[in-house]
Every structure is written in structure tokens, then in C-alpha cells.
Amino acid sequence: MEYKVDGIIKFQEDKLRPAHPASFSSPSGAQITLNSTDDNDLAVGITLEADSEANAKAMAEIELNRISDLLSYLHDIPISGSGVTGMVTVSLTPEGKHIITGETMLAIDAILSLVKELEPQSIEELGYHLEKEYPPNFEDIASMWREAISTEAPALKYLLLYRLMEFLFGSSNIKELTEWIKAKEPSVQIFPCNWRKRDITVYTYLRDNIHRKQKQFPFREINNALPKLQNLVKQAIGEKLEGQQEDFGKI
């Protein structure tokens, strides 16, 4: 049975707005269109084959999550959520007529925002990236990236970004991570760490002190370090996955 599913991807303050609708085929075979809503969120149309309405909804939600992850990674943009807003069943009568049944609509709240325009060339490149079948480890990393940069609490965002860095380098390989950061940022602040039995960068120092049981929590230091840490994580993703996909993050 063919289903046409409407969905929405909601951004936070910063949003993407395509200059014109974009269409592409997902690796799963679903046909997808992207367009802006009046609130500058992203309307997603998904046409797919499924054997039940429940399966169609589940498959559409998987597509919405995949698109959300890749948009967040490729454009460094936080996403507040996604969901199915409507669905219809398309059936063919013996006379060859299409019958549409079962429409459902859900209300979505609006968010005030700053809008980033996507020009035609960027839309074409976006479709190119969304059509690709990526290695499973990259899609896992893109999902972790989306979760991290979409988190509003600075301390939690910091922890999630650092956890992604640990995932890339190995949680026990602090020596390689420290040397890599020092090569990328030669002026990085260094701290001695007795329990780790080695020197560490300010990024690891702050990560270790987020949970410390003291009254003076390092809010200011975390806020100051967040943009640099996010940039370092993005560089590390590109380098660690180099060779698996030659154009990660080039939009």
C-alpha cells in the first residue's frame, strides 16, 4: 500500500529555509520533498510503501530522524524535534482511479527564530547528501552530534560533545586525545591530573570538574570553551571518518 506522509522538522532559534522545494530519494527507496513552513521550520513529504498505517508511520519517523541528524551535522544547526503531522493512504481502484483516505493532522507549536537561507546550489547539494547511504558508524555519530548541539543546557551540551570526542578516540585513550588537541590548538591550557597520571587539556579538565561536589561550578569556563570544543569535535569527526566518505561536512 502506498502512503503519503507529512512531517515536520522543528529548529530552535536558528533555522534553514530552502529557496525552493527540494526532492530526493532516500536510500530506503522513499521519495522525499523538503519545503519551508510559514514558521520557517521544514515541512517534509514522504511517499513510501508499507503494509499498514502503523508501519508507514514508523518508517516515516525513521526518515525524519535521519534527515534531522544529517541536517544538524551538515549545517551545525540545533533541532528541537520532528514528527509526523499527517498521513493518507493512496489506493488504486480497478478503474485506475487513485483514492485517498485516512488523513490525520497534528498541531505543532511555533518558535521565534533566526533564519538561514538555503540558495538553489545549497539545496541541490543538500539533496545529494541526503540521498547517500552512509556507513552505520557515521549515522550513529551524526545522531550523537545532533543530540549534543540541540541540547540547550551548557553543561549537558559540554558533556555530550566531550562524550562524542571520547567515542571517536576511545574513552581510555586520553593521551592520543590530548596530543591531537594540542596539535590543533597549540596554545590550549594544560593542567596536571594526578588521578589520570598525565597532563590534560582544559577541555578534559572541565569535563572532569562538571560533576565535582563544590559550590563554585565552572559555568563561565564551560560557556567560554563550548564553541571551541564543538569545532574540535567537528574536525575530529571529519578526520576519523576520512576515507569512508570523502565529503563529510562539506556543505
C-alpha positions, 0 to 999 in steps of 0.5 A: 500500500502506498502512503503519503506522509507529512512531517515536520522538522522543528529548529530552535532559534536558528533555522534553514529555509530552502529557496525552493522545494527540494526532492530526493530519494532516500536510500530506503527507496522513499521519495522525499520533498523538503519545503519551508513552513510559514514558521520557517521550520521544514515541512517534509513529504514522504511517499513510501510503501508499507503494509499498514498505517502503523508501519508507514508511520514508523518508517516515516519517523525513521526518515525524519530522524535521519534527515534531522541528524544529517541536517544538524551535522551538515549545517551545525544547526540545533533541532528541537524535534520532528514528527509526523503531522499527517498521513493518507493512504493512496489506493488504486481502484480497478478503474485506475482511479487513485483514492485517498483516505485516512488523513490525520493532522497534528498541531505543532507549536511555533518558535521565534527564530533566526533564519538561514537561507538555503540558495538553489546550489545549497539545496541541490547539494543538500539533496545529494547528501541526503540521498547517500547511504552512509556507513552505520558508524557515521549515522550513529555519530551524526545522531550523537552530534545532533543530540549534543548541539540541540541540547540547550543546557551548557553543561549537558551540551559540554558533556555530550560533545566531550562524550562524542570526542571520547567515542571517536578516540576511545574513552581510555585513550586520553593521551592520543586525545590530548596530543591531537588537541594540542596539535590543533590548538597549540596554545590550549591550557594544560593542567596536571591530573594526578588521578589520570597520571598525565597532563590534560587539556582544559577541555578534559579538565572541565569535563572532569570538574562538571560533576565535582561536589563544590559550590563554585561550578565552572559555568563561565569556563564551560560557556567560554570553551563550548564553541571551541570544543564543538569545532574540535569535535567537528574536525575530529569527526571529519578526520576519523571518518576520512576515507569512508566518505570523502565529503563529510561536512562539506556543505 
